[in-house]
Amino acid sequence: MTNKDFFIASWQRDAGITAKAFRSLPTDSAKLNKHHHENFRSPWEIVNHIGPHAKELAQAITEGRTDLVNEGKFPLDSPTIYKSPEAAAKDVETNTAKLIELAKNCSDTDWTTKKIPVYWGPMKVFEMTLMELCWTMLFDSVHHRGQLTSYYRPIGVTQPNLMGPTLEEEMEMMAKQN
């Protein structure tokens, strides 16, 4: 398995988990906009930050550059904001399919050596190879999804089973053993 093949398999698996995480959120805007701390992103800000990553990577492959969509303190009334958690989940699935097809057709040389400038608005913030950028965005999604999971119980929704059993599921399994 090549690095690119492993990335494709990893992104596909992770995108499904991300879509499930988004669908597990409530639609109540007060709950979605709750903050643990004023400097932390709300669940809704997290969704809108990581949701576009597959689209940003597809742009990197097709255009040789990427424009980060929702970085920093972005306005929640901008046209790049999803209308609902379900819309965000569908966008992840749709853009993941595009990304996977593009990555499969990307040459190994482009994958490992093509430099991709990354922009935040008009400002170039960094540049790295396509391979490095893809893995960085995957890790960013995992990191922020971890932050998102810290919100489920405090906003009054069931903790979803994303990477394995939840505490409640483990307790139920332990009770059945006794």
N, C-alpha and C positions, 0 to 999 in steps of 0.2 A: 504494500500500500504506500502510495506516495504521500508527501506532505499535503498536496492539494486534495487528494482523495480523502485523507483523514479530516481535513478542514470541511469538505463537503458533507461527509457523514456527521461530523460534530455539529455543524450549523443546522442541518436538517433536524437532528434530534433536539437541539436546543431551541429552535424556532417553535417546535411543537410545545415545548414546556413553557416558553414565553407566551404563546397564544393562550394556553390553559391558565396561566397566571393572570393574564388580562381578563379573561372570561370569568374568573373567580371574584373579580372586584364588583362592588355594588355600582348602581347607576346614580346613586344619591350624590350630588355634587358637593354637599357639605362634607361627606365622608371622604370623597376622592381628593378634596383640597385640604385635608387635615395635615398639619406639620408636627413632627416630633419636636422640632426646634426650628426657629426662624431661618437658620442657615441650611436646613435639610430640605431636599425636594419632597413635595407631597406625593402621594401615590399617583395622582394625575400627571404631575410633572415628570415623574419617572417613566410612566407609560409613553408620554409624548417625547421623551428624550431617547429611549431605546427603540421604540416602535419603528422609526425610519431607518435604522441601521442597515437593513437588507437593501433598501432602496439606495442608500448612500454608497454601499459597496457595489451594487450593480452599475451605478454611475461611474465608479472608479474603473471598472472593467471596460465599459463602453466608451467613456470620454477621456480616460487617463488622468482624471482629477476627481475630487469629491468635494461637495459643498455640504458641510454639516448643517443640519436643519434646526434642531432645537437645543441649543447650547446655552450655558449660563442661566441667567434669569430671563427666560423668554416669555413673551406675552401670551397668556392663555386664550386670548381672543384673536390670535393671528390665523391666517388661512391654513397654516401647517398643522393646526391642532385637530386631533381626532374629535369626532362628534360623540363617540361612546366607546366604552371598553371593547364592545363587539366589533366596532369599525376598526379599532386598532389591531385586534386579533386577526381579522380578515386581511388587513394590510400586511401584517407580518407574513401570513401564509402566502398571499399573492406575490409579494416581492421576494420572498424566499424561493419560490418556484423559478422566478426570473433569474435571481442570483445563481442558483444551482446550475441552471442551464448555461448561463454565461461562463461560470467557473469551469464547468466540464469542457467547454469549447476553448478555453483560454490555453495558450501554449505554455509548456513548462518553463520556457525561457521568460516569457512575460510574467508568469506567476512568481518566479524567484528574483528577477532583476529589474522589472519595470518600476520606475520611481513614480509614486503618486503624490502630487501636492494636495494637501488638505486645507481647505478654506473654511473660515468662519466669517461669513459676510465677505467683505473685500479683502480681509486679512489672511494671508497664508500663515497658518499656525505651525505646520510641520510638514515633512515629506518623508516617506518611507516606501519600501518595496510593497507591491501589491500583496504579497504573502504576509508580510508583517502587519499591514493595515487590516487585512481580513482577520487575522488572529487577534489583533488588538481590539477590534470591534466585537468579536465574539466574547472576549474576556470582559469587555466593558458591559455587555449585555448581562453576562452572568453576575458581575459585581452589582449592578443596579437592580437586577431582579432579586438578589439577596436583600437589598435594602427594601424593596417592595414587600417582601414576605414579612418584614417586621411590622407591617401595618395591618394585616388582616384581622388579627384578634382585637387590637385597639379600636378599629372602626366597626367592630361588631359583625364580622363575617367569618365563616368557617375557614380555617387554615387549609388550603388545598394541598393535596399530596402531589408535589412537583418532582422531587428527586428521590422519594422514598416515603415510608410511612410518617404521618404526623404524630405528635405526642399522643393525641387521642386514639389514633389507630394502634399505636404501640401498647397503650394501656389496655385497650380492648383485647389485643392478642395475648397479653400477659394474663388478663383475667380469665381467658378461655383455657389457658394452660393450667391454671390452679384449680 
